[in-house]
Amino acid sequence: MPKQKVPKERNWYVIHTYSGYEEAVAKALKQRVESLGMEDKIFNVLVPKEKKIKIKNGKRKVVEEKIYPGYVLVEMIVTDDSWYVVRNTPNVTGFVGAGTTPVPVSKEEIENLKRRMGVKEPKYKIEVKVGDLVRIIDGPFKDFEGKVSEIDEERGKIKVLINMFGRDTPVELDSLQVKKL
């Protein structure tokens, strides 16, 4: 009598891992699939990541961040033996589901995730508008306060008027260098 009451079809499932071990789990699982001859039941292993823009030392950097830290996606047909292979991969703490029964991820959710991962260049998210009061949180004008006078959505830049020597001076900043007051 099989323990797994899961449809015997190809689906995506989520496995929980120790945080920071997602890549190691994906690599180990791919090796186990190969060495145990499970290619007919376990097809794909994925650590969902997306590109984000961060500022470090006043410079824009595109970094890859895990969308779901602590989770890895596996495309597989769940049988007792395929479940066992995944479940007993080092640093895997279990499947996401009810008890020991993995719950498949919906097709829409997988499509959305793949779209999110496929974005080549991250978009600039400018969360201030003209007239907003902001504090500069990075760069040579750090801790100055000012008023947003212009926004350049294309380049992710904004102009802020800061009061220097008794008059408003426009300063061009990266949108990530300011915080709304």
Residue, then its C-alpha position, 0 to 999 in steps of 0.5 A: m500500500p503506497k504511503q503517498k496519496v498524491p496524483k501520479e503526475r508531473n508537478w512542481y513541489v516546494i521543499h523546505t531547507y535550512s536557510g543558506y543551503e538552498e544552492a547546496v540542496a539543489k546541487a546535492l539533489k541533482q547529483r542524487v537524482e543522477s546517481l540513483g537513476m531517478e530522472d524519470k521521476i525527478f525532472n527539475v530543481l530550481v532555486p528561484k532568484e531575481k535581480k535587484i538594484k542595491i546601492k553600495n558606496g554610492k554605486r548601483k549594483v545589480v544583485e541576485e536575491k533568493i525570492y523565497p529564502g529557505y525553499v527550493l522548487v522541485e518538478m517531480i512525480v511523487t512516488d514513495d521512492s522519489w519522495y524518499v530521495v528528496r526528503n533524505t537529501p542533506n539539509v532538506t527539512g521536508f516538503v511544504g504540504a499537509g503532514t508528509t503529503p506534498v502539495p503541488v504548486s499551481k501552474e499560475e504560481i510557477e508561471n508568475l515565478k518564472r516571469r519574475m525570474g526572467v526579468k533581465e534588468p530590474k526596474y527602478k522603484i522610485e517611491v517619492k514624488v515631486g514636493d516630498l520631503v526626504r532625508i539623504i541616507d547615503g553619499p556625501f550629503k548623508d543626513f541632509e534633508g531636502k525637497v524633491s524637485e525633479i524625478d527622472e524615472e528612466r535613469g532612477k535619479i532624482k533632484v533634491l533641493i537642500n539648504m546650503f549656506g542659506r539657500d536651496t541648492p539642487v543635488e542630483l541623487d540616486s533614488l535609492q539614496v533618499k528616504k521619505l520623511 
